[in-house]
């Protein structure tokens, strides 16, 4: 199952992806983004992605080529970003790397 939500503000659009970013679902998201007239920069939040297959990796790489930046807050999504060399988003939020080069963005306290 895959869920995609868009949140717009003055400076950028956040696309939050939840679930398995795989196959035709990933390609459908790429098609949606390519048709969408979104103002400003695109930030892709991968924090709730549970799995990415080869097709999903190709789409994420395409997002990076069109200028998207990525937000993560767990080991899996950080590993995906590191392996694919995806640019990380920072909006006055600390992004750190562990000794293996994995990126971590702390969650806000609830």
N, C-alpha and C positions, 0 to 999 in steps of 0.2 A: 504494500500500500504506500502511496505517496501523496503528500499534501504540500501545496505551495501557497504562501500568502505574500502579498505585497503590502508594504507600509511606506508611504511617501512623506517626505518632509521637504523643506526648502532646498537642502543641499544634496540630498541623495535619496535613492529608493532602496529599501532593504527587501530582498526576496528571501524569505525564510523557507527552507526546505526541510520536511520531516518525513522520515521513513526510508525506504529503499530507493536510491537514485540509480535505476537500472533500465537497460534496454529502451523499449519504445517510450516508456514514461519519461526518461531523461531527454530523449529526442523531442518529445512533445513540449517539454519545458523550454528547450532551446528554440523551438518554433514560436512559442508564445512570446519569449523575450525578443526575438527578432522582429515580431510584428508590433510589439508594445512601444508606444511613443512615451517613454519615461523621461521626465526631466532630471537633469543632473546625473551624478554617478550612480552606478549599480553596486550595491554591497550584497553579497550572498552569504547568508547565515547557514552554516552547515552543522550547527551545534546539535541538532536533533536528527541527523542523518545516521542511519544504522548500518548501511552497506552501500558501496559504490562498485559497479562492475565496469568492464572495459568501455562499454558505450557511455556510461555515466562519466568516466574519466575523460573521455574525448569531449564531452559536452562541457565539463568543468574547464578543460584546457581552452576550449573555444571562448567561454566566458572571459577567461583571463586575457585572451587575445583582443577582445573587444573593449578591454579596460576595466572589467569588474575586479573588485577586491573581495577578500574572503574573511569571514569571521568564524572562529571556532572556540569551543570551550571544553573539549574533551580529547582524550588521547586518539580516538579513531579518526575524527575529522582533522585533527592536527597532523596526524600521519599522512592522510590523503593530501593535504596541502603541501606538506614537506616533500613527499614523493613526486608530486606533479609540479613542484616549484611554483605554486600559486601565490600571488601577492596578497599580503595580509592587510586588513583594514584596521585603522586605529583612529578613534575619534576621542582623543584625550583619555584613552583607556590603555593601561599598561599591557603590552604584549611582551612576554618573555619567552625564552627558549631554554629547554633543559639541555644537559650535556650532549644529547643525541641530535640536537637541532630542532626538536619538536616545538611548535609554537603553542602557547597557552594564554588564553585570555580569561581572567578570573570572572566567575559569575557574580552578579550583584547579590548581596545578602537579602534574604526574604524576610 
